Amino acid sequence: MKKNWLVRIVLGIAAVLVVAVIAVLIWQKGYYGGRWYGNTTINGVDISKQTLAESKQKLIDAHKDYKLTINARKNGSLVIDGDEISYDFKIGSQFDDLFKKQHGTMSFFGNKREYTMDYDVSYNKKKVAKIASESALMTGKGYKIKKPVNAHVKYSSEKKQYECVAEKAGNKLSKKAFINAVREALQEAKTEIDLSDEKSYPDVYKKPKITSEDEDLQTALNTCNNAAIRFITWNMGKGVTEQITPEEISQWITYKNGSVKYDKDAIADWVEAFCLKYKTVGKDRVIKDHNGKDVTIHGGDYGWQMDYEKTLSQTMKALKKTIDSSLTDAYIQDPSEDNQNALTIKRKVVYLNTAFQKDYENFAVDWDTENYTEISLADQMVYVFRNGKVKYSCKCISGKPVEGRTTPTGAYFIKEHNEHRVLRGETYVTPVDSWVRITWSGTGFHAAPWQRWGSWTKDYYKVRGSHGCLNLEPSVAKEIYNLVQYREAVFIH
């Protein structure tokens, strides 16, 4: 009995609800029979609950003084005035068709109804294309345009390794896609569009060709790290080390198609600067002359000089040396001294010329300041120093002061000794004894028995001068031959 009573109550409530729904539908049909349903927009214009005539008039009024505002990335904008493009707006028959279609379906309260449709509009397409093409959004006049940047790898000084740098979208428009987007907006009579909306306009901007998701980026990362993370060192002596670091190497390599390419010009510049840094040949030197006075000597070939070509070859081979990637990975995880040592490539300094010593506080003091030879052209004298004092001195006859025969000044070193040698020039062939070479161009000490030594004065060379050599009396020449040592400094002033 009680159960039947509950059934009757439920059936009664259901009947009431059915009647209520029917009543609402009848009311809705009557109220919205000549109106748009609520929450209805067409191309962004709200026409909810308006009659067909009202909605048409609203759209006509909205597009009476038509303007299209185009918003772009980086605060870019462009406004196209309808009058500029002869814009003519008409609603068209499809508007009525949409109204009939909406009322041919059931409607429920709260539903959003957003429609997009092409109006019956006309405009000058050539003028639209011209305005768009000549706008700041395309030309960059008054609006900074940046091209998209591909995702790439870059060396991080802080992390001491390469890292991936994400792509940058930029704001460079694709001309064709831009104009098409504008035309579509005009056709739909939109008053504003936002080109930065990637969902609505996915292809209007130029896109990076390489993104962070590309698999090749990880290959580039590994390849660049393996190529750059190495240390190339030269022991310069006196506790001084010269080193090429990964950061420097990162500036010399570029990645392309799975491999790295080296900037040979930049590497050559570094090697040249390296060699010049330690070069002392040609530097000015201050010596104590036979009178104990300071004399500055300019030029010559004495000093340290690295072999540029061999050093460059050393560098290139070290840069291209295959290194186990596990060593690189270990350093990336922990850039400790041990892991750095495992990636260190040691090279021996190769010299074209050497000197007596290295003084990194004053590079020019590279000679034995206690033992050297001074040649005074003004005095026409030779002074051999031993233990800081003149041990032996003698007169000489230097080159005649005419073109092609003068004795060169500067700092040189003893290059060879020959007891007998034949000197050859354009106008002479002369056998000599006790030959000691000073310059590679042919200047040296030698005996000159043909000179009139009894008539010698310090001006004698002006009339009886040599072809550049230092002429000596035969007995003196033997003394000099035995005194001066191979690679010892000779200062001519």
Summary of the structure (lengths in Angstrom):
residues: 493
radius of gyration: 46.8
end to end distance: 139.8
largest distance: 163.2
contacts: 1396
relative contact order: 0.08
helix: 33%
strand: 28%
